[in-house]
Amino acid sequence: MLPATSSRVASNTDLEINDRIRQETEARVSWYAGQPEAIEGRLAELDREWDIERTLEANGSILALTGLFLAATSSRKWLLLPTAVIGFCLQHALQGWCPPLPLFRRMGIRTQREIDEERFALKALRGDFEGLPRRDELRGAGEGTRQVLDRVRV
């Protein structure tokens, strides 16, 4: 059985690392709760933050291209490098784990879900969700639904 996409990386990360990432996020949100004028800047930083998927994709691409370049200019044995990278990419896509994952997670690289948790906490602190229609007031894709989605998308 394949793990859920939203939790596959965290489930393949050491609990201490997950806890450290969570505690760092909580500390940042707590700090911004006392510095509301700085929330906008932090939200812009979160928009630029690379998540674990982007980091792994860039890392894998660099290694694969390096292997192809070396195979073309040096020895065909270098084709083993892009072959391994492709295998690791497939393993990560299916299981949520690959060899560089523990290193990147130790470096504090977060999943998109972890980044979004901080983003939505900051948006709630900023008051973005006040005054929105309640669930029982929403009926289909009307104005209320658009309001909710607009606040989430900003």
C-alpha positions as CSV (number, residue, x, y, z in Angstrom):
1,M,0.0,0.0,0.0
2,L,1.3,3.4,-0.9
3,P,1.3,6.2,1.7
4,A,-0.8,9.3,1.3
5,T,1.0,12.0,-0.7
6,S,0.4,14.6,2.0
7,S,2.1,12.5,4.7
8,R,4.6,10.3,2.9
9,V,7.7,12.5,3.5
10,A,6.9,13.1,7.2
11,S,6.2,9.4,7.7
12,N,9.7,8.6,6.3
13,T,11.4,11.3,8.4
14,D,12.9,10.7,11.9
15,L,10.5,11.7,14.6
16,E,13.0,14.0,16.2
17,I,13.5,15.9,12.9
18,N,9.7,16.2,12.4
19,D,9.4,17.5,16.0
20,R,12.2,20.0,15.5
21,I,10.6,21.3,12.2
22,R,7.2,21.6,14.0
23,Q,8.7,23.4,17.0
24,E,10.6,25.8,14.8
25,T,7.4,26.6,12.9
26,E,5.5,27.1,16.2
27,A,8.2,29.4,17.5
28,R,8.1,31.5,14.3
29,V,4.3,31.8,14.4
30,S,4.5,32.7,18.1
31,W,7.0,35.5,17.3
32,Y,4.9,36.9,14.4
33,A,1.9,36.9,16.7
34,G,3.7,39.7,18.6
35,Q,4.9,41.3,15.4
36,P,1.8,41.6,13.2
37,E,3.5,44.3,11.0
38,A,6.1,41.7,9.9
39,I,3.6,39.0,8.8
40,E,3.3,40.3,5.2
41,G,7.1,40.0,4.8
42,R,7.1,36.5,6.2
43,L,4.3,35.4,3.9
44,A,6.4,36.7,1.0
45,E,9.4,34.6,2.3
46,L,7.1,31.5,2.5
47,D,6.2,32.1,-1.2
48,R,9.8,31.8,-2.1
49,E,10.7,28.9,0.2
50,W,11.7,25.7,-1.6
51,D,9.9,22.6,-0.4
52,I,11.4,19.1,-0.2
53,E,9.9,18.1,-3.6
54,R,11.5,21.0,-5.4
55,T,14.8,20.5,-3.7
56,L,14.8,16.8,-4.5
57,E,13.8,17.5,-8.2
58,A,16.6,20.1,-8.6
59,N,19.2,17.8,-6.9
60,G,18.2,14.8,-8.9
61,S,18.2,16.8,-12.2
62,I,21.7,18.2,-11.5
63,L,23.1,14.7,-10.7
64,A,21.4,13.1,-13.8
65,L,22.7,15.9,-16.1
66,T,26.1,15.6,-14.6
67,G,26.1,11.8,-15.2
68,L,24.9,12.3,-18.8
69,F,27.6,14.9,-19.5
70,L,30.3,12.7,-18.0
71,A,29.1,9.7,-20.0
72,A,29.2,11.7,-23.2
73,T,32.7,13.1,-22.5
74,S,34.4,10.5,-20.4
75,S,33.1,7.0,-19.9
76,R,29.7,5.3,-20.5
77,K,30.0,4.0,-16.9
78,W,28.7,7.4,-15.8
79,L,25.3,6.4,-17.2
80,L,24.9,4.5,-13.9
81,L,24.5,7.9,-12.1
82,P,21.4,9.1,-14.0
83,T,20.0,5.5,-13.8
84,A,20.3,5.5,-10.0
85,V,18.8,9.0,-9.8
86,I,15.8,7.9,-11.9
87,G,15.3,4.9,-9.6
88,F,15.5,7.1,-6.5
89,C,13.0,9.5,-8.0
90,L,10.6,6.6,-8.6
91,Q,11.2,5.3,-5.1
92,H,10.4,8.8,-3.7
93,A,7.3,9.2,-5.8
94,L,5.9,5.9,-4.6
95,Q,7.1,5.6,-1.0
96,G,8.1,9.2,0.0
97,W,11.7,8.2,0.7
98,C,15.0,8.4,-1.2
99,P,18.7,8.5,0.0
100,P,19.1,12.3,0.1
101,L,15.8,12.8,2.0
102,P,17.2,12.4,5.5
103,L,20.0,14.9,4.8
104,F,17.6,17.5,3.4
105,R,15.1,17.1,6.3
106,R,18.0,17.5,8.8
107,M,18.8,20.7,7.0
108,G,15.2,21.8,7.8
109,I,13.7,21.6,4.3
110,R,10.0,21.3,4.8
111,T,7.2,19.7,2.9
112,Q,4.6,22.0,1.2
113,R,2.1,21.0,3.8
114,E,4.5,22.2,6.6
115,I,5.0,25.5,4.8
116,D,1.3,25.9,4.3
117,E,0.6,25.2,8.0
118,E,2.8,28.2,8.8
119,R,1.2,30.3,6.0
120,F,-2.4,29.6,7.2
121,A,-1.5,30.3,10.8
122,L,0.0,33.6,9.9
123,K,-3.0,34.5,7.7
124,A,-5.3,33.6,10.6
125,L,-3.2,35.9,12.9
126,R,-3.5,38.6,10.3
127,G,-7.3,38.2,10.3
128,D,-7.7,36.9,6.8
129,F,-10.4,34.5,7.8
130,E,-12.6,36.8,9.9
131,G,-16.0,37.5,8.6
132,L,-16.2,34.6,6.2
133,P,-19.4,32.7,5.8
134,R,-19.8,29.6,8.0
135,R,-20.0,26.1,6.5
136,D,-23.7,25.9,7.0
137,E,-24.1,29.2,5.1
138,L,-22.3,27.9,2.0
139,R,-24.4,26.4,-0.8
140,G,-22.5,25.3,-3.8
141,A,-20.2,27.5,-5.8
142,G,-21.8,30.8,-4.9
143,E,-20.3,34.1,-3.7
144,G,-19.5,32.7,-0.2
145,T,-17.5,29.8,-1.6
146,R,-15.6,32.3,-3.8
147,Q,-14.9,34.5,-0.8
148,V,-13.4,31.5,1.2
149,L,-11.3,30.4,-1.7
150,D,-10.0,34.0,-2.4
151,R,-8.9,34.3,1.2
152,V,-7.1,31.0,1.1
153,R,-5.4,31.7,-2.2
154,V,-3.9,35.1,-1.2
